[in-house]
Structure formats: C-alpha cells, structure tokens
Amino acid sequence: MAAPLLPAAFVDLEPYAATWCLATEAERWNQRLRSSMDELQAFYQASFPRADDAIAYCDRFALKDMPDDAERLLQLVLSLILVSFAVEVWRQPEVIHRGSARIDRTQEPRP
C-alpha cells in the first residue's frame, strides 16, 4: 500500500488524493474535463463537508512553509472549487455557454 498523501485527519479523502491533488489550475481543469459526472459528484460529496476543516488545517501554515501533505490537501480544496461549478451550476464537466470567455492565471496560489 502506498504512503498516505494527505494529513492523517483527512484519511477519508485519501481515495481522491491521487486524482485531485494537482499542482496547477490547468491540471485540475483538465482532470475535471476527463471525469464523468458520477466521478465529480462522488468527489464533491466526499470533500465538500470537509472543506472547512481542510481550510482550517491549511491555515495553520504559511504557504512557503507548508508541509507536503498539507500542500496536497490545499490542492484537493482547489480541485473541489473547480468541481463545485460543474456539480452545482452546470451539471456537466464543461462550462455551458462559455463563448470566448477565458481566465489566464499568471501565478499559482503558492509562492
């Protein structure tokens, strides 16, 4: 069995870690597009109730001093944010009526 990716207090989210602990927004976006709605819904239902606890855990550390397991937990929360739009609003992985809208992030949320 592989070593846990997340802090011990979040062992219940471990089944999603390998898929959703992604370092960049582009990786998270692409994973959302590759996932089925059943997969997105399962991740959302497991992660959303733990989001406040995960954020509180991550807030214990400065970004530049964050341990690896806490950084992966932060990545999981960032993935949850992207997935929440697909689950709560569009009910599909792709953005509905997106036209030419786009967001170009110039920096990831980590120094």
BELRA-V202513 format. One record per residue. RES is the residue in one letter. SS is DSSP state (helix for helix, strand for strand, loop for the rest). Layout:
res = <RES	RES>
ss = <SS	SS>
This chain:
res = <M	A	A	P	L	L	P	A	A	F	V	D	L	E	P	Y	A	A	T	W	C	L	A	T	E	A	E	R	W	N	Q	R	L	R	S	S	M	D	E	L	Q	A	F	Y	Q	A	S	F	P	R	A	D	D	A	I	A	Y	C	D	R	F	A	L	K	D	M	P	D	D	A	E	R	L	L	Q	L	V	L	S	L	I	L	V	S	F	A	V	E	V	W	R	Q	P	E	V	I	H	R	G	S	A	R	I	D	R	T	Q	E	P	R	P>
ss = <loop	loop	loop	loop	loop	loop	loop	helix	helix	helix	helix	helix	helix	helix	helix	helix	helix	helix	helix	helix	loop	loop	loop	loop	helix	helix	helix	helix	helix	helix	helix	helix	helix	helix	loop	loop	helix	helix	helix	helix	helix	helix	helix	helix	helix	helix	helix	helix	helix	helix	helix	helix	helix	helix	helix	helix	helix	helix	loop	loop	loop	loop	helix	helix	helix	loop	loop	helix	helix	helix	helix	helix	helix	helix	helix	helix	helix	helix	helix	helix	helix	helix	helix	helix	helix	helix	helix	helix	helix	helix	loop	loop	loop	loop	loop	loop	loop	loop	loop	loop	loop	loop	loop	loop	loop	loop	loop	loop	loop	loop	loop>
